[in-house]
Amino acid sequence: MFEASRYDSWFLSNQYVLESEVLLIKYMLEPSPGKALSVGCGSGLFEFILRTRYGIKIEDCVEPSPDMVKVAEARGLRVKIGVAENMPFSDGEFDTVLLNGVLDYVTDDFKAVKEAYRVLKPGGHIIVADVIAEGSYGLLYKLAEALGSWDNPYIARVKPPNPYPIEHVRQARWHTVEEIMNLLKNAGFVIVKVAQTLTKHPRYSNEVIEYPIDGYDRGDYVAFKGWKPY
């Protein structure tokens, strides 16, 4: 599990990657998320940027790490300690539920999506955003994991300047686009929007801010918006 300081430090050393991902989440939340919940919000960095830079408010969060909770609360968020698979909220509380970079780290991905369905109002939306397994980042991460280190002579030649810490690469279980779509559909959601960012090779993706584009066929970070029927 990331310490809050390391979590922020990694994103802030990859500021164009961070901004590209924030713009993707913004695009999926527009024009307004209503009453929104961020699941696994970490330090609240994304939510803070969305609120202070773009006026998009997510006020409620659930997060398992007490260290992260303290930082997120200092950023103005209401945070309950809990996990995605068993959230401390009532049925139908929210208009939007966001799982940003979360599904790869939960114990039971389907249960996490079903919990999001439970706490959403009918007509509400889930947004799932993550690195996808078939993208350049997902494949590079798995190669680093297989080789055991970013210092391996081969991968050191092609890695990003500030790669994701190898210990957190080992913890993740990257999903394919098809797997995420199936998780949402099997939980009862209707997929209404898919968009992507980070279309450049990981070695170069922190050189420029990317604006989101619709689809899932070229981006390494993909967001899915599902609707809960009435």
C-alpha atoms as a printed R data frame, in Angstrom:
    type eleno elety resid chain resno       x       y       z
1   ATOM     1    CA   MET     A     1   0.000   0.000   0.000
2   ATOM     2    CA   PHE     A     2   1.310   3.460  -0.877
3   ATOM     3    CA   GLU     A     3   2.279   5.853   1.877
4   ATOM     4    CA   ALA     A     4   0.546   9.174   1.247
5   ATOM     5    CA   SER     A     5   3.815  11.057   0.752
6   ATOM     6    CA   ARG     A     6   5.094   8.523  -1.795
7   ATOM     7    CA   TYR     A     7   1.752   8.487  -3.588
8   ATOM     8    CA   ASP     A     8   1.782  12.253  -4.053
9   ATOM     9    CA   SER     A     9   5.500  12.317  -4.800
10  ATOM    10    CA   TRP     A    10   5.148   9.858  -7.687
11  ATOM    11    CA   PHE     A    11   2.284  11.763  -9.286
12  ATOM    12    CA   LEU     A    12   3.972  15.124  -8.801
13  ATOM    13    CA   SER     A    13   7.130  13.807 -10.471
14  ATOM    14    CA   ASN     A    14   4.895  12.834 -13.418
15  ATOM    15    CA   GLN     A    15   2.824  15.999 -13.594
16  ATOM    16    CA   TYR     A    16   1.791  15.731 -17.245
17  ATOM    17    CA   VAL     A    17   0.666  12.139 -16.698
18  ATOM    18    CA   LEU     A    18  -1.275  13.315 -13.641
19  ATOM    19    CA   GLU     A    19  -2.919  16.188 -15.527
20  ATOM    20    CA   SER     A    20  -3.806  13.918 -18.457
21  ATOM    21    CA   GLU     A    21  -5.521  11.488 -16.078
22  ATOM    22    CA   VAL     A    22  -7.282  14.314 -14.219
23  ATOM    23    CA   LEU     A    23  -8.620  15.662 -17.519
24  ATOM    24    CA   LEU     A    24  -9.960  12.213 -18.371
25  ATOM    25    CA   ILE     A    25 -11.809  11.978 -15.036
26  ATOM    26    CA   LYS     A    26 -13.107  15.540 -15.498
27  ATOM    27    CA   TYR     A    27 -14.411  14.613 -18.944
28  ATOM    28    CA   MET     A    28 -16.286  11.620 -17.519
29  ATOM    29    CA   LEU     A    29 -17.772  13.623 -14.623
30  ATOM    30    CA   GLU     A    30 -18.998  16.602 -16.630
31  ATOM    31    CA   PRO     A    31 -21.208  18.555 -16.441
32  ATOM    32    CA   SER     A    32 -21.727  17.694 -12.765
33  ATOM    33    CA   PRO     A    33 -21.398  14.454 -10.802
34  ATOM    34    CA   GLY     A    34 -24.115  15.414  -8.321
35  ATOM    35    CA   LYS     A    35 -23.550  13.823  -4.939
36  ATOM    36    CA   ALA     A    36 -20.391  11.847  -5.638
37  ATOM    37    CA   LEU     A    37 -18.334   9.202  -3.836
38  ATOM    38    CA   SER     A    38 -14.698   8.417  -4.584
39  ATOM    39    CA   VAL     A    39 -13.782   4.838  -3.687
40  ATOM    40    CA   GLY     A    40 -10.150   4.318  -2.748
41  ATOM    41    CA   CYS     A    41  -9.414   8.031  -2.996
42  ATOM    42    CA   GLY     A    42  -5.913   7.693  -1.569
43  ATOM    43    CA   SER     A    43  -4.585  11.086  -0.502
44  ATOM    44    CA   GLY     A    44  -7.420  12.890  -2.280
45  ATOM    45    CA   LEU     A    45  -5.010  14.389  -4.815
46  ATOM    46    CA   PHE     A    46  -7.280  13.901  -7.830
47  ATOM    47    CA   GLU     A    47 -10.338  15.135  -5.975
48  ATOM    48    CA   PHE     A    48  -8.442  18.201  -4.742
49  ATOM    49    CA   ILE     A    49  -7.299  19.110  -8.258
50  ATOM    50    CA   LEU     A    50 -10.770  18.538  -9.715
51  ATOM    51    CA   ARG     A    51 -12.311  20.843  -7.108
52  ATOM    52    CA   THR     A    52  -9.717  23.627  -6.982
53  ATOM    53    CA   ARG     A    53  -8.791  23.746 -10.672
54  ATOM    54    CA   TYR     A    54 -12.022  22.773 -12.413
55  ATOM    55    CA   GLY     A    55 -14.830  23.320  -9.899
56  ATOM    56    CA   ILE     A    56 -15.915  19.667  -9.935
57  ATOM    57    CA   LYS     A    57 -16.767  18.599  -6.410
58  ATOM    58    CA   ILE     A    58 -16.406  15.135  -4.922
59  ATOM    59    CA   GLU     A    59 -16.917  15.485  -1.184
60  ATOM    60    CA   ASP     A    60 -17.257  11.905   0.082
61  ATOM    61    CA   CYS     A    61 -14.640   9.168   0.023
62  ATOM    62    CA   VAL     A    62 -13.943   5.717   1.345
63  ATOM    63    CA   GLU     A    63 -10.316   4.663   1.814
64  ATOM    64    CA   PRO     A    64  -8.694   1.751   3.705
65  ATOM    65    CA   SER     A    65  -5.409   3.470   4.668
66  ATOM    66    CA   PRO     A    66  -5.490   5.657   7.812
67  ATOM    67    CA   ASP     A    67  -2.371   7.459   6.570
68  ATOM    68    CA   MET     A    68  -4.106   8.367   3.312
69  ATOM    69    CA   VAL     A    69  -7.291   9.336   5.161
70  ATOM    70    CA   LYS     A    70  -5.484  12.009   7.175
71  ATOM    71    CA   VAL     A    71  -4.107  13.678   4.050
72  ATOM    72    CA   ALA     A    72  -7.423  13.426   2.185
73  ATOM    73    CA   GLU     A    73  -9.270  14.986   5.125
74  ATOM    74    CA   ALA     A    74  -6.713  17.810   5.212
75  ATOM    75    CA   ARG     A    75  -7.667  18.425   1.571
76  ATOM    76    CA   GLY     A    76 -11.272  19.003   2.583
77  ATOM    77    CA   LEU     A    77 -12.781  15.567   1.928
78  ATOM    78    CA   ARG     A    78 -15.179  13.604   4.134
79  ATOM    79    CA   VAL     A    79 -13.541  10.204   4.381
80  ATOM    80    CA   LYS     A    80 -14.730   6.970   5.956
81  ATOM    81    CA   ILE     A    81 -12.304   4.141   6.517
82  ATOM    82    CA   GLY     A    82 -13.425   1.084   4.583
83  ATOM    83    CA   VAL     A    83 -12.908  -1.086   1.525
84  ATOM    84    CA   ALA     A    84 -14.511  -1.095  -1.893
85  ATOM    85    CA   GLU     A    85 -16.124  -4.490  -1.329
86  ATOM    86    CA   ASN     A    86 -17.988  -3.430   1.832
87  ATOM    87    CA   MET     A    87 -18.654   0.294   1.878
88  ATOM    88    CA   PRO     A    88 -20.054   2.064   4.968
89  ATOM    89    CA   PHE     A    89 -22.922   3.747   3.108
90  ATOM    90    CA   SER     A    90 -26.629   3.100   2.676
91  ATOM    91    CA   ASP     A    91 -28.340   1.922  -0.502
92  ATOM    92    CA   GLY     A    92 -28.911   4.604  -3.128
93  ATOM    93    CA   GLU     A    93 -26.962   7.416  -1.459
94  ATOM    94    CA   PHE     A    94 -25.017   8.740  -4.453
95  ATOM    95    CA   ASP     A    95 -25.471  10.060  -7.966
96  ATOM    96    CA   THR     A    96 -21.934   9.103  -9.014
97  ATOM    97    CA   VAL     A    97 -19.379   6.583  -7.768
98  ATOM    98    CA   LEU     A    98 -15.771   6.905  -8.941
99  ATOM    99    CA   LEU     A    99 -13.228   4.079  -8.870
100 ATOM   100    CA   ASN     A   100 -10.049   5.681 -10.171
101 ATOM   101    CA   GLY     A   101  -7.083   3.302 -10.267
102 ATOM   102    CA   VAL     A   102  -8.773   1.031  -7.738
103 ATOM   103    CA   LEU     A   103 -10.011  -2.204  -9.325
104 ATOM   104    CA   ASP     A   104  -6.501  -3.595  -9.811
105 ATOM   105    CA   TYR     A   105  -5.898  -3.527  -6.050
106 ATOM   106    CA   VAL     A   106  -9.151  -4.815  -4.545
107 ATOM   107    CA   THR     A   107  -9.580  -8.348  -3.245
108 ATOM   108    CA   ASP     A   108 -12.816  -8.987  -5.162
109 ATOM   109    CA   ASP     A   109 -13.313  -6.787  -8.219
110 ATOM   110    CA   PHE     A   110 -16.862  -7.925  -8.968
111 ATOM   111    CA   LYS     A   111 -17.992  -7.368  -5.382
112 ATOM   112    CA   ALA     A   112 -16.489  -3.859  -5.512
113 ATOM   113    CA   VAL     A   113 -18.508  -3.040  -8.636
114 ATOM   114    CA   LYS     A   114 -21.672  -4.512  -7.105
115 ATOM   115    CA   GLU     A   115 -21.150  -2.364  -4.001
116 ATOM   116    CA   ALA     A   116 -20.921   0.694  -6.224
117 ATOM   117    CA   TYR     A   117 -24.212  -0.382  -7.837
118 ATOM   118    CA   ARG     A   118 -25.788  -0.726  -4.387
119 ATOM   119    CA   VAL     A   119 -24.863   2.739  -3.115
120 ATOM   120    CA   LEU     A   120 -25.903   4.438  -6.365
121 ATOM   121    CA   LYS     A   121 -29.337   5.908  -6.895
122 ATOM   122    CA   PRO     A   122 -31.316   4.520  -9.845
123 ATOM   123    CA   GLY     A   123 -30.209   6.583 -12.814
124 ATOM   124    CA   GLY     A   124 -26.789   7.155 -11.218
125 ATOM   125    CA   HIS     A   125 -23.418   6.505 -12.787
126 ATOM   126    CA   ILE     A   126 -20.276   4.559 -12.017
127 ATOM   127    CA   ILE     A   127 -16.942   5.663 -13.457
128 ATOM   128    CA   VAL     A   128 -14.102   3.157 -13.548
129 ATOM   129    CA   ALA     A   129 -10.717   4.416 -14.748
130 ATOM   130    CA   ASP     A   130  -7.518   2.407 -14.850
131 ATOM   131    CA   VAL     A   131  -4.402   1.244 -16.633
132 ATOM   132    CA   ILE     A   132  -5.497  -1.459 -19.051
133 ATOM   133    CA   ALA     A   133  -3.648  -4.748 -19.371
134 ATOM   134    CA   GLU     A   134  -3.229  -4.632 -23.148
135 ATOM   135    CA   GLY     A   135  -1.840  -1.075 -23.206
136 ATOM   136    CA   SER     A   136   1.827  -0.107 -23.266
137 ATOM   137    CA   TYR     A   137   1.879   0.734 -19.564
138 ATOM   138    CA   GLY     A   138   0.181  -2.518 -18.576
139 ATOM   139    CA   LEU     A   139   2.551  -4.619 -20.683
140 ATOM   140    CA   LEU     A   140   5.633  -2.696 -19.514
141 ATOM   141    CA   TYR     A   141   4.595  -3.075 -15.889
142 ATOM   142    CA   LYS     A   142   4.178  -6.829 -16.297
143 ATOM   143    CA   LEU     A   143   7.577  -7.059 -17.976
144 ATOM   144    CA   ALA     A   144   9.173  -5.170 -15.077
145 ATOM   145    CA   GLU     A   145   7.443  -7.513 -12.645
146 ATOM   146    CA   ALA     A   146   8.660 -10.591 -14.542
147 ATOM   147    CA   LEU     A   147  12.222  -9.243 -14.690
148 ATOM   148    CA   GLY     A   148  12.067  -8.318 -11.018
149 ATOM   149    CA   SER     A   149  13.259  -4.730 -11.184
150 ATOM   150    CA   TRP     A   150  13.278  -1.524 -13.200
151 ATOM   151    CA   ASP     A   151  17.085  -1.851 -13.034
152 ATOM   152    CA   ASN     A   152  17.163  -4.870 -15.325
153 ATOM   153    CA   PRO     A   153  19.500  -3.913 -18.229
154 ATOM   154    CA   TYR     A   154  16.801  -4.359 -20.869
155 ATOM   155    CA   ILE     A   155  13.924  -2.576 -19.213
156 ATOM   156    CA   ALA     A   156  16.148   0.225 -17.926
157 ATOM   157    CA   ARG     A   157  16.593   1.252 -21.571
158 ATOM   158    CA   VAL     A   158  12.873   1.629 -22.261
159 ATOM   159    CA   LYS     A   159  11.292   2.561 -18.921
160 ATOM   160    CA   PRO     A   160   9.775   5.980 -18.130
161 ATOM   161    CA   PRO     A   161  12.097   8.449 -16.391
162 ATOM   162    CA   ASN     A   162  10.109   8.068 -13.126
163 ATOM   163    CA   PRO     A   163   8.531   4.605 -13.232
164 ATOM   164    CA   TYR     A   164   5.793   3.336 -10.943
165 ATOM   165    CA   PRO     A   165   7.383   1.706  -7.863
166 ATOM   166    CA   ILE     A   166   8.000  -1.986  -8.534
167 ATOM   167    CA   GLU     A   167   6.431  -3.083  -5.227
168 ATOM   168    CA   HIS     A   168   3.107  -1.572  -6.294
169 ATOM   169    CA   VAL     A   169   3.417  -3.025  -9.769
170 ATOM   170    CA   ARG     A   170   3.640  -6.458  -8.108
171 ATOM   171    CA   GLN     A   171   0.437  -5.837  -6.130
172 ATOM   172    CA   ALA     A   172  -1.686  -4.906  -9.147
173 ATOM   173    CA   ARG     A   173  -3.828  -7.182 -11.320
174 ATOM   174    CA   TRP     A   174  -4.363  -5.235 -14.526
175 ATOM   175    CA   HIS     A   175  -7.694  -5.712 -16.312
176 ATOM   176    CA   THR     A   176  -8.334  -5.731 -20.031
177 ATOM   177    CA   VAL     A   177 -10.966  -3.484 -21.607
178 ATOM   178    CA   GLU     A   178 -13.182  -6.521 -22.144
179 ATOM   179    CA   GLU     A   179 -12.834  -7.610 -18.506
180 ATOM   180    CA   ILE     A   180 -13.838  -4.189 -17.178
181 ATOM   181    CA   MET     A   181 -16.793  -3.990 -19.553
182 ATOM   182    CA   ASN     A   182 -17.940  -7.447 -18.459
183 ATOM   183    CA   LEU     A   183 -17.626  -6.524 -14.773
184 ATOM   184    CA   LEU     A   184 -19.878  -3.508 -15.316
185 ATOM   185    CA   LYS     A   185 -22.429  -5.336 -17.454
186 ATOM   186    CA   ASN     A   186 -22.611  -8.338 -15.109
187 ATOM   187    CA   ALA     A   187 -23.215  -5.999 -12.175
188 ATOM   188    CA   GLY     A   188 -26.225  -4.528 -13.979
189 ATOM   189    CA   PHE     A   189 -24.749  -1.374 -15.516
190 ATOM   190    CA   VAL     A   190 -25.319  -0.106 -19.042
191 ATOM   191    CA   ILE     A   191 -22.082   1.279 -20.489
192 ATOM   192    CA   VAL     A   192 -22.795   4.751 -21.860
193 ATOM   193    CA   LYS     A   193 -19.332   6.231 -22.434
194 ATOM   194    CA   VAL     A   194 -15.715   5.118 -22.817
195 ATOM   195    CA   ALA     A   195 -12.743   7.467 -23.163
196 ATOM   196    CA   GLN     A   196  -8.962   7.228 -23.046
197 ATOM   197    CA   THR     A   197  -5.712   9.095 -22.485
198 ATOM   198    CA   LEU     A   198  -1.947   8.424 -22.319
199 ATOM   199    CA   THR     A   199  -1.720   7.431 -25.970
200 ATOM   200    CA   LYS     A   200   2.059   7.873 -26.167
201 ATOM   201    CA   HIS     A   201   4.618   5.261 -25.133
202 ATOM   202    CA   PRO     A   202   5.246   5.398 -21.347
203 ATOM   203    CA   ARG     A   203   8.786   6.654 -21.941
204 ATOM   204    CA   TYR     A   204   7.360   9.804 -23.532
205 ATOM   205    CA   SER     A   205   3.924  10.227 -21.944
206 ATOM   206    CA   ASN     A   206   5.124  12.757 -19.358
207 ATOM   207    CA   GLU     A   207   6.381  15.130 -22.052
208 ATOM   208    CA   VAL     A   208   2.985  16.620 -22.907
209 ATOM   209    CA   ILE     A   209  -0.523  16.946 -21.432
210 ATOM   210    CA   GLU     A   210  -3.067  14.903 -23.366
211 ATOM   211    CA   TYR     A   211  -6.755  15.708 -23.658
212 ATOM   212    CA   PRO     A   212  -9.147  12.748 -23.502
213 ATOM   213    CA   ILE     A   213 -10.477  11.148 -26.648
214 ATOM   214    CA   ASP     A   214 -13.425   8.804 -26.969
215 ATOM   215    CA   GLY     A   215 -12.825   5.074 -27.287
216 ATOM   216    CA   TYR     A   216 -10.380   2.563 -25.857
217 ATOM   217    CA   ASP     A   217  -8.201   1.427 -28.759
218 ATOM   218    CA   ARG     A   218  -5.032   3.485 -28.218
219 ATOM   219    CA   GLY     A   219  -4.913   4.850 -24.671
220 ATOM   220    CA   ASP     A   220  -3.120   3.254 -21.745
221 ATOM   221    CA   TYR     A   221  -5.506   4.836 -19.211
222 ATOM   222    CA   VAL     A   222  -9.146   4.183 -20.038
223 ATOM   223    CA   ALA     A   223 -12.336   5.312 -18.281
224 ATOM   224    CA   PHE     A   224 -15.724   3.611 -18.462
225 ATOM   225    CA   LYS     A   225 -19.032   5.217 -17.479
226 ATOM   226    CA   GLY     A   226 -21.878   2.912 -16.546
227 ATOM   227    CA   TRP     A   227 -25.512   3.844 -15.904
228 ATOM   228    CA   LYS     A   228 -27.695   2.193 -13.275
229 ATOM   229    CA   PRO     A   229 -31.161   1.667 -14.787
230 ATOM   230    CA   TYR     A   230 -34.303   2.861 -13.043
